[in-house]
């Protein structure tokens, strides 16, 4: 909803009367405009608006592009819609990058875009593939930045941004950046953030926009019939643990052992397997069965008997399937498990959690005249069973992730959007959701958030509670099965949540100390080669500290004067127009770059910011198969100054280093798997590679020995290696790990391209192709469209000649051919040759 004239934010790039002027948002934006900043703000209070304000200033004052990253496609689309409404730039200059957009089209769209909204995996793939450059990006936002841990794509993108951008500025946004100071510092270090700006509901400027959220928990007493099912399963777990005790990997036989203990047992068994001890393989099978049984106990204790029945049905189907594991078969044939299944199937009473949920919903929607309720649950089985149950009493819809599971269909992005639109429009009352609605999703204000079970992490608990209490007093109820892991999870969550709140409060007002810690850990961002991190950080720190001391006037808040508000301010009046795109992320499937063809990056337009052109003559090119993105090698190669990477879907090999050298990479485990039987053996793979490249290479990666690590006779392995070398002419090289493989690839590429003067060719130098392969080869070479699109074109038109004669409209009828690809094909085919 647009703000009133008296309370709007004015700026040359912002739509008039669109944003309500909130001082805390302007204060946060002022600091974030001066330096790389982590913005911590409770859910529903306009973190997206803060990013928008920074983007508007940077585009107006510096120029270039703005890039905003969000974890999921629905959230990316939501942000794009908000920015198109808020910014006074053409709608087609705000573009969306997800895996649904072809890589070739993204490369073209990037050049003309002013604001790009994207999922991180797509940007990661485009950077590795050389399709885009971050040189001209003057502001990047990492939404839900608490994800910037481990090997998540945010970390790689941040490193590349600080390295490549001429004038970088980073904003990280989260309602819950970490459980303690160490975790928050890790996020800051990974993203190159040097300032931390925290607003809590205790701040005066924020408090007027929030309402109390009553949190209450209701203990549920499980009936004896349910406890009997649980106890029977626990007896089997104890029996399997006693067998592991005999092997010598644990002393515990109680079924209540922790996940940490389980992981320790797993590590010991894996070590035994590496030493080819048969007891290790037997023990690992027992441990797999224990894990399945523990999952069943969790269903019984914390979900419902109906969800337990669904879980057991899947396990029985899995045990009957071809190639079923011994653990699955042993579990469903165990008499005590079979008895537990029988009791679950005969249980015909309403589960006490179902009964309590129905009472709470009737109270909220009936007696208290509420309009909407969200029920969160950890289990899709429970979400579906509970939706079915509640639909008998209320208008109820489920909301789950996109991935399909056995016996459970996922929801497409379109279906998710339709359900949310219906929920917003009041077409139904109750949304039963798994974790997909926790982060950021623009879910409307609700009267009750019901936790079907406690959440054991502070971040997720905070995100869930953020669905209520935005504009009116809200209510949060947590259902806990008494004397079960429900209670343990609840207290863990409470402790972590309080710990996070305390850490954030400690971080408030100590900007100088925080900056010093970040500088020490990042060495002033020297870890990001070439990134100076912006100007004026000392001044920004001083201003931030002044703001934290309680200053509220425009004169004391960094950057407030840049957003000229009218003289008659009405802070707190009206509704926040900036909440249309707040906080919306599903934690289900992460989008991936599924396209098969990769485009050569075009030269960037000359912009306001300019950086030195890369020295192409000093680099070698490595073409990488897209499926290799699961490893760190593509990302690491792309950050090397002496290597240029290109991402494609290769017909043969994992890496192409010249017109005669292609490399297939296998871990020791993968290599041995292919010898013992898989869908496509290593011999078939190297045969195809040798058919296209004169110098095929097989890299076997890992420091473990090939001989003795599996129950395979050493002579069988020696014979396989001899066949690869003698029969197929393949060079077999060993590396210790991914870093060693990366360096080996760079050395080979340098020898081939610089010392031998050879070019890179994804088609190789050999030509032993069938007629259809030759036809595909010819068509795939047109404008680098790739093999998959070539096959689509040939299937549609029938001959190479017809493809060449097709006009642009005819080309657009082919599956997988978009406007940009069609135009480029016609340009290559129809343009006059100029030598």
N, C-alpha and C positions, 0 to 999 in steps of 0.2 A: 504494500500500500504506500502510495506517495506521501511524503511528508507535507506538512502545512508550510505556507510561505514563510511564516514567522520562525520556523524551526528547521529550515533546510540548509544543507551544505551547498555552497556555491563554488564552482570551479569551471574553467573553460571546457573541460572534457566530461563533466558530469551533467546528466539530464537535469534541467531545472525542477526544483521542488520534488525530487525523487527520494533523496536521503534525509531522514531526520537527523538533526544535529545533536549528537551525543558527545559530551565532552570526553568521556573516557575513550571512545573510539578515536577521536581526534588526537588525544594524547598518545595513544599507542601508535597511531599512524605517523605522528611526528617523529617519534624515536626510530621507528622502523624505516623511515625515509633516510635517516642519517647513517645507519650502519646495519650490518647483518644481525637480525634480531629474531629471537624466539618470543612469540606472542602467546601468552597463556591467558585464556579467558573462558569463563564457564560456558557450557553448552547453551546455545540459544541466544547469546548476547552479541552476535554479529562479528565473529572473527573474519568472515568473508568480506564484510564491509571494510574492515581495517585493511585487508589486502587490496581491495578495490581503490581505496584512497591513496595508498602508496603507489599503485600502478598508475593512477591518473597523474600524480605529480611527476613520476619518472618519465612517462610518455610525453608530458607537456614540456618538461625542463631539459630532458636528455635525449629523448627520441628513442629509436630502436624498437625492439619488440618486448612483449611481456609473456612469460610462460608460467602457467599455473598447473601444478600437478596434483592429482587426487587419486585415491586408491582404486576406484571402481568407475565403470562406465556410467551408471546412473548419476553418480555424483559429478562427474565431469560434465555431463549434459546439463545438469542443474546449474552448475556454475556458469556455463556458457549462456544460458538463457538469462540469468541475472545480469551478467556483464553487458549483454546486448541491450537490455532495458536501461541500464545505468549509465553506460558510456555514450558519448556523442561521437561515435565513429560508425562507419557503415557496418551493418550486420555481418556482411560477408568477410570483414576483416577480423571477426572473432570466430576462429575455427576450432573444430573439435578433432582431436587425434586419438582414435582408439584402434583396436585391431580390426574393426569393421571397415576402416578406410584403407584402401590399397596403398602399399608403400610408395609406388610411383606417384600416386595422386597426392600423398602427403608431402613428398619432396617438392611438388609444384605449388601446393597450397602454402607451404612454409614461407616461400619467397614473398608472397603478397600479403601475408597475415600481419596484423598488428598485435593481436592477443591470441595465444594458443592455449587451449585447455586440453590436457592430455592425461592418460594413464601413464605411470612411470615405465612400465615394461615396453610400451611402444616407443617412447623417447630413447630408452636405453638401446633398443634394437636399431633405431634410426641413427644414433650416434656411432654405434659399432659399425653399422653398414655404410657410414659416410654419406648418408642422405641429407642430413641437416648439419648446420653449424650453430653453435651457441655464441658466436662472436658478437652479434648485434643484440643479444638479449640483455636488456638493462635492468630487468627485475624478474626474479623467479620466486614463486611461492610454493612451498611444500605443505599441502594441507594434510591434517592428521599426521604431523611430522614425528609423532612418537614411534612411528614405524621405522624410522631411520636407524635400525640396528642390524647386526649380522650382515648378510649379503643382500639385503633388500635393495631394489633398484635405485631408491633415493640416494644412497651413499655414492654409487658410481656417478650418477648425474651431477651431484654436488661437486665431486672431484673434477669432473670434466668442465663444469661451469666456471669454477674458480681458475682453472687452467686456461680455458679458451676465451672467456668473455673479455672484451676490452674494458668495460666499466660495470663490474658485477654488483648486484645488490640482492641479498637473500632474505626472505621472510619465512620463518617456520611458524605454523599455527597448530595449536592443540588445546583441548580442554584439559588434557591429562598427559603431560609429556613424559612421566616416568614415576616409578614408585619411590625413588630416593634421589638425593643429590647426584650420586654417581651415575645413575641412569640418565638424568637430565643433562649432565655434563657430556655423556656419551653422545646423546642426540645432537647437542651443540657442536661437539667436535666433528662428528660425521658430516654435518651440513655446513660447517664453517661459520657458525653463529658466534658473535662476540658480545651481544647484549641480550639480557633477559628482562622482558617487561611482563609483569604479573598483575592481573586484576582479579580480585576475589569478590565474592558477594558481600564481604564486609566493607569494601570501599564505598564511600558515600555516593560517588558518581554512578556506581553500578547498582547499589542497593535499591534505588527507586525503580529499577527495571526488573527486579526479581521478586519472587514471593516465596514464602516458606514452603518447603516440601516436607510433609510429615512422613517419616519413615517408620514403619512398624513391621514386626515380624510375627508370624503366627506359627506356633508349633503344631505339627500334625502327628497324631499317634497312629502308627501303622497297625492294622489288624493282625491277629495271630496268623491267619492264613498266608499273608504276605511275608511275615517274618519266617514262617516255616520254609517258604521257597528260598529266601535268602540264606537261611542256616544250612539247608541242604547243599547249596552251591559252595558255601564257605567250607564245608567238610571236604569237598572235592579239592578245593584250592589247598587246604592244609595237607591233604594226601600227596598232591603233586609237589608241594614244597618239601615234604619229608624225603621224597626221592631226590630232589635237588640237594638236600642236606647230605644224603649218602654219597653224592658225587663230590661234595666238598666245596660247593660254591656259596653256601649260606648256612647260617645257624638258626635262622628264623623259620618257624613253622606256622606262625599265626597268620591268618588271611588278611589281617589289617596292616600288612607291611606297606611302606610308602613307595611312591614312584621312584624316589632316589635309590631305595634299596633294590628295586626291580632293575634299575639301570646298572647298578653295581654287579648284580648277578649276570646280567647280559654281557657286560664287559669281560668278566672272568670266563664265561662260556665261549665268547668269541676268541679269546686268547687260546683256549684249549683247541678250538677248531683250527686256528692258524698253525698250531703245532700238530695237526692231523690226529688228534685224540678223539676216538669214536665217542667217548663220553660227552664231549662238548656238543656234538651234533644231537645226541639223544637229549641232553639237557636243554638245548635251545628249542627243541620241539615241545618239551614239557613247559618251558617258559611261555611259548606262544599260546599253549592251551590255558595257562594261568591268566594271561592277559585277556583272553576271550571270556573266561569265567568272571574276572573282575569287572569287565564291561557289563556282563549280565547282572552282577550284583548291584552295580550302579543303577541300572535300569530299574531293578526291583525296589531298591531303597529310595531313589530320588525321583523317579519318573512315574510309571504306572505299570500295572500288570498287562494292560493292552500293549504298551510299548515293548514290554519284555517278550510277549508272545510274538510280536513282529520280528524282534531281534533273533529269537530262536528259530523262527521259520527261515530266515535268511541263512542262519548257520546250518540248518539241515539241508537246504538247497546246495550250499557250498560244499558240504561233505559228500553229496551225491554226484557233484560235477566231476567231469574228467580232470585228472591231475590234482584232485583235492589233497590238501595237506594231511599228514597223519594226525596233527593236532586237532583239526576240525573233525576228522572221523572218530578219533578217540573220545573227544568231548561229547558228541551227540550219542555215542553208544554207551557211555558211562551210565550205569543203572541209577545213580543218585541224580544225575542231570536229567535223565528221562523222567524220573519221578517229579522233579521240579517243573519240567515242561508240562507234564500231565496236570499238576496242580494249577499252573498258570492258565491252562486252557479251560479248566473247570471253574475258575474263579468268576462268579457272576455278579458280584456286588459292585457298587460304585466306589472307585478308589477315593480315599478321604481327601486327597488333593483336588480331585475333580469336584467333589462336593463343596469344598471350601471356595474354590474358584467360582463356582456357580453362585454361591451365596454373596460373595464380594461383588460380582458383576450385577446381580439383582439389586443389591443395595445402592451401587453407584449409578446405574442406568435407570433404575425404577424409583426407589425411594428418594434419592438425591437429585433426580432429573438430570443426570449426567448425559453426555452425548457420545463420548468416545473412550475406549479402553484399549490399551496394548498389553498383551500377555507375552512375556518373553520365556523361551525355554531353550535349553541346550540341545535338545534332541529333535531331529526332524520327525522321527517316529511319534514322539509326544505331540509335536505341533499338529500332525495330521490327525492323530487320534483325538486330541483335545478339540480341534476344530470341528470334527464330526460330532463330538459330544455336545459342545456349546451351541452348535447350530440348531439343536432341538429347542433351545430357549431364547437365543439371541441371533441377530443378523451377524454372522461371523465369516471371516475369510482368513485363509492362511497366507503367510508371506515367507517363502524359503528361497534358498540360493538357486543358481542356474544349473548346477551339476545334477545329473540323474544318478540315482542309486537304485540298487535292486529293490523292486517293490515300491519305489518312490520316484515320481517324476519331479524334476526341478521346474523352475519357472523361467521363462525367457525374459529378457530385459523388457520387452514390450508388455508381457503379462504383469511384471512387477510394477511398471509405470501405471498400467490401467488400474491395478488394485489400489495403489496409493492415491490416484486421482479420485477413485470412488470413495476411499476413506475420507479424503479431504472434503468431498462434496456431501458427506453425511449419508451416503447410500447404504452403509452398514455401520454397525456400532463397535464391533470387536475385531481387532487385528491380532492374530496369533502368529508370532514371528520367532524364527531362529535368530542367530546373531547378525543376520544381514541388515537389520534395521538399527543396529546399535550405534554405529559411527556416522554422524553427519547427515544421515538421510533427512530430507525436508519433510518429516512427519509432522502433521498438525498438532496443535496443543491438545493434550488428552487429560481426562479427569483422574485416571488411575493408571499407574504402571504396576503390573503384577508380575513379580519374579516367580515363575513356577518353581525355581530352585535358586539358591544363592549362587553368585558368581565368585570364583576364587581369586579374581584379580581386581585391583583397584581401578585400573583404566576402564575396564568394561562395565564395572558397577557405576562409575561416574557417567559414562556415556549413556547407559540405560536410564538412569534417573533424570538425565537432561531432557527426556521426552516430556516431562511434566514440570509444572511450576514456572513456566515462562512468563505468562501474563496473568495468571490467577493462581491461587493457592492450589498446590497439587498434592497427591497422595501416592506413596510408594508402599507396597506390601510385599513382603518376602515370605514365601511358604517354605517351612523347614520340617522335614521328617525327623522326629525326635530320635536321638541316639543313633544317628547315621552320619555319613560324611557330609550331609547337608549342613549340619551344625558346624562342623570343622571348616567347611568352605565359607560359611557366613562370617565366622570370627576372623579367618584369614583375610577376607575382603575388608572387613571393618578396620582391622589393624593396618593393612596396606593403604587404605583410603585415608585414614588419619595421618599416617606417615607421610603420604604425598601432600596432604594439605599443610602439614607442618613444614615440609621442605619448601613448598612454594612460598609460604609466609616468610621463611627465613631468607629466601632469595629476594623477596621484596625489600627495596630500600638498601640493598647491598650491591648495587650495580658495579661499583668500582672493584669490590672484592671478586665478584663473579667474573668481570672482565680479566682480572689478573690471572684467575685460575684457568680461564679459557686460553689466554695468551700462552701460559706455561705449557698447557697440554697440546696446543696446536703450533707452538713456536711461531706465534703471530701469523698463522695460516701459511707458513712456509711449506707445510706438507702439500699444499695445493700450489704446484709450480706456476708462477706467473700471476697469482691472484693477490692484488694489494688490498682487497677487502673494502675499498671505498675510502672516502676522506672524512676527517672530522670526528674520528671515534672518541678522542679525548673530550671534545666539546659535548658530544652526544652522551657520554657517560656522565658528565657533570650535570647536564640538563635532566637526564633520567633520574639521577639521585635527587635533584631538587624536586622533581615531580613526585617522587616517592615520599618525600617529606610532607606532602599534603597540599602542595600548591594546586589551585584549581582555576586560576584565571588564564585567559588566552596568552598573556604575556609570559607566563612561566611554563607553558607547555610547548615542547618542541614542535614547530611546524604548524601550530594552530592557525597562525596568520595566513598560511598558504591556502586555507579553505575559508574564504570570506563568507561569514554568516551575516545575516541581516542584523541590524542593531537591536531589534526587539527579539531577544532570544526567549524561546519557550521550552527550555530543557525539560524533558520528561513528559511533555504533552504530545498527544498523538501516538501513532503506532510506528514501529521501526520498519521502514521500507527496505532496510538492508537484510531482513531475515528471510528473504525469499530463497536464498541459496545457502543457508547455514547448515553445516554439519550433517552431511548425508553420505554414508558409505556403507556398502555391504561388504562383509568380510568373507563372503563366499569366493567364487572363482575369480582369480586375477586374470585380466585380459592379456592375451599374448598376441604377437605379430604373426598371424597365421598365413599371410600372403607368401607367395612363392617366388615372385620376381623382385629384383632390387634394381633401383635406378641409380645411375651415376649422378652425384650431386651437382646441381647447377651452380654457377658462380653466384654468390650473394649480391643483391643490389647494393649500390653504394649508399650507405646510410649516414646518420649523424655521427655514429661512433665507427671508427675504423681501426682495424688491427692489421698487423703485417700478414701478408699472404703466406700460406705454408710453403716451405721450400720443397716442392715436389721432387726436384732432382736429387734431394738428399734422402728420400724415403723409398722403401720398397713396398709393394702391395701384397697383401695376403687376403685371399678370398675365403670366406668362412661359411660353412653350412649353418643355416639358422638353428638346426637342432643342437648345435654345439653351445648355444647360449645357456644351457644348463650348467656349464662349467665356467670357471673364472678366466679361462684363456682368452676368449674374444675381447672381454672388457680390458684385460691387462694389455693385450696387444694394441688396442685402440688408444691407450694412453702413452704409448712409446712415441718419442719424437722421430724415430727412424723408420716407423711402420705406418702405412695407411691401410685401413681395413675396409673390406666390402662384404656385405652380408647377402647371401643368396641361398636358395635351396638347390644343392648340388645333386646331380644325378649319380655321381660316384665320388667317394672320398669325403673327408671332413674338412680338409684344407687344400687349397690349390696354391702352389708357390711359384709355378711357372707354366709354360706350355707343355712341359714334359714331366713335371713333378707334382703329384698329388699325394696326400697323406691320409691314411685311415688311422684313427686313434682308438685304442682299446685299453681299458684297465686290465690288470692281470686277471681279475675276476671275470670281466666280460669276455676276455680271450678264452679262458677255460670253459666258460658257458657255451661259447660257440662250438667248442670241440665235443661237448657232451650232448649237443642237440638243441637247436633253436629254430626260429622261423627262417632265418637266413644265415648260413654258416659263414665263417670268416673266409672260406675258400671262394664262395660265390661273390663276396664283396670285393676281394682282391682280384678275382678274375675280371670282373667288370672294370675295375680301376686300371688293371694292366691292359685292357682293351682300348683304353682311351689315352693313357699316359705311358711314355717310354720308361720313366723312372719312378714306378710306384713305391711308396714307403709305408710300412706298417710300424707304428709306434706302440709299443706295449708299455703302459705307464703303471708305476708302482714299485715300491722298494722290496716287496715280498718276492720270494722265489717262485718261479714257475713250477719247479719240481717239488713234489711233496706237500703242496698246499691243498691239494684235493686228492680224492681217491681215484686218481688217474695214473696209470703206469707211466713212469718217466719216459720209456721208449716211445709211447704214443705221442707225448708232447714233443720229443725230439724229432719224431717222424713228421709231425705237422710242421715244425719249423723248417725242416729240410725240404718239404714239399713246397712251402711258400717261396723259399729261395731258389730252388732248382726248377720246379715245374712252372712257376708263375713269374719268376724273375723279380720277386719283391724283396727289397731290403728291409730287414727286421731290426729296429733300433729300440733300445730300452731307455726309459727315463725314470727318474725317481718320483716325480709328481707333476702336478700341473705347471708349477713355475719352471721346472726343468724342461717340460715339453714346450712351453711358450718360448723360452730362449732358443731351443733347438730349431723351432719353426722360423724364428727371425734370422738365425744364422744361415739356414738353408736358403731362405728367400733372398738374402743378401748375396750369397754365392751365385745363385742362379741369375738374378736380375742385374746386379752390378758387375760382378766379375765375368760372367758368361754372356751378359748382354741379352738375356732371354726375356720375352714378354710373358705376361700372365694370360692364360686362356682357360676359361671354364669348360671349353670343349676339348682341350688337349690337342696333341699334334697327330694322333693316330686316327685312322678312318676305316674301321672295320664294322660299318653300320649296315643294317638292313635298309631296304628302300624306305620304309616308314620312318626309321630313325633318321635317315638322311633328310627326309621331308621335314620332320620336326626340327632338325638342326638348322635348316635354311630359314624356316619361319621364326624360330626362337631367336635368331640373330637380329631380326628386324627390331630396331630401337630397344634392344636388350629386353624383350618382353618375357623371355624365359620359357622353359619347357612346358609348363602346365597351360599357360595361355596359348602356346603354339598348338598343343593338342586340341584345345577347345576350338581354335580357329579352323584347324583342318577338319575336325569332326563336323563343324557347321557348314563349311564351304566345299569340302570334298577334295580339293586339289590345291597345290601351292599357287597355281595360276589364278584360281578364283580368289584366293586370299589377296593376291597382289592387285587384282582388279576391283576389289570391293571398295565402295565409297564409305564415307564416315558414318552415315546412317546405318548401312548394312553392318559395319563393324560393331556398332553399339548394341546390336541385337545379340551378340555373342556373350555367353556367360563369362564373367570375369574381365570384360573389356569396358572400361569407363571412358569418360569424355577425354581426359588427358591422354590416356593410352591410344585411343582412336586417332586423336589429332597428331600424335607423334608418329604413329604408323604411316599415316597419309603423308606427313612431312618427309619421312625418310624415303618412301616409295615415289612420291610425286615431285620432289624437288630436283632442280637442275644440278647435275654433277659439276662441281667446280674444283679442279685439281689444285 
